[in-house]
C-alpha cells in the first residue's frame, strides 16, 4: 500500500478502501473529490495537526515520480564523479528521503569491517568519505519565522576522502 509506505499514513487502509469504493461508483475526477474521500476516511482528531490529504498526496507524488529511486541513483552518480576533497550537500524534506541519505552516507563513511579481535585488517576497506556535520543541520528560529516550509528541511554534507591507492587494498 503506497499510502502507508510512502506517506506513512496511519489510516492508509481505510483511505485506500474508500478510494476503491468511490471509484466503483464513478471515476475520481478532481483532487477536491479525492480530498473529500480522504477526509471521510479519517477521524476528526487526526485532521487537526495538518492537512488530512498531505500524506496521501505525498505518497502518490513519490510513487508516480519514482522519487526515492531517483534519489538513490542521483546520490551514487554524484558521489562517483566527486573529486577527492569535494563535498555533496543534500537537503531532505521527509523521513523517507532522510533515511536513504543517512544510510548511504554511513555506507560511504564505513571503513574496516574486520572483527575487533583480528590483530590486523584483512578486509582492506577504507572510508570513501567523511561526514562534515555529524547531525543534519535544521532551520533555526529566525529562518522558521521567515520561512515556515523550512521546518522539515534537513541538510546533510559529506566530503569525499582523498583518492585511495588501489595497490594498497
CORBELRA-V309468 format. One record per backbone hydrogen bond with DSSP energy under -1.0 kcal/mol. CO is the residue of the C=O (numbers start at 1). NH is the residue of the N-H. E is the energy in kcal/mol with one decimal. If there is no record, write none. Layout:
CO;NH;E / CO;NH;E
This chain:
1;5;-2.5 / 2;6;-2.6 / 3;9;-1.3 / 4;8;-1.2 / 9;12;-1.2 / 11;15;-2.5 / 12;16;-3.0 / 13;17;-2.4 / 14;18;-2.3 / 15;19;-2.2 / 16;20;-2.4 / 17;21;-2.3 / 18;22;-2.4 / 19;23;-2.5 / 20;24;-1.3 / 22;26;-2.3 / 30;34;-1.7 / 31;35;-2.6 / 32;36;-2.2 / 33;37;-2.0 / 34;38;-2.5 / 35;39;-2.9 / 36;40;-2.1 / 38;41;-1.1 / 39;42;-1.2 / 44;47;-1.4 / 45;48;-1.2 / 51;54;-1.5 / 53;57;-2.8 / 54;58;-2.1 / 55;59;-2.3 / 56;60;-2.3 / 57;61;-2.6 / 58;62;-2.7 / 59;63;-2.3 / 60;64;-2.9 / 61;65;-2.3 / 62;67;-1.5 / 66;70;-2.3 / 67;71;-2.4 / 68;72;-2.2 / 69;73;-2.3 / 70;74;-2.6 / 71;75;-2.6 / 72;76;-2.0 / 73;77;-2.7 / 74;78;-2.7 / 75;79;-2.3 / 76;80;-2.4 / 77;81;-1.4 / 83;86;-2.7 / 86;160;-2.8 / 88;158;-2.1 / 90;156;-2.7 / 92;154;-2.1 / 94;98;-2.5 / 95;99;-2.5 / 96;100;-1.7 / 97;101;-2.5 / 98;102;-2.7 / 99;103;-2.5 / 100;104;-2.2 / 101;105;-2.8 / 102;106;-2.5 / 103;107;-2.0 / 104;108;-2.2 / 105;109;-1.6 / 108;128;-2.6 / 108;129;-1.6 / 115;118;-2.0 / 128;161;-2.9 / 130;159;-2.8 / 137;155;-2.5 / 140;144;-2.5 / 141;145;-2.2 / 142;146;-1.7 / 143;147;-3.2 / 147;150;-1.6 / 148;151;-1.7 / 150;153;-1.0 / 154;92;-2.7 / 155;137;-2.7 / 156;90;-2.8 / 157;132;-2.4 / 158;88;-2.4 / 159;130;-2.3 / 160;85;-2.4 / 165;168;-1.5 / 166;169;-1.1
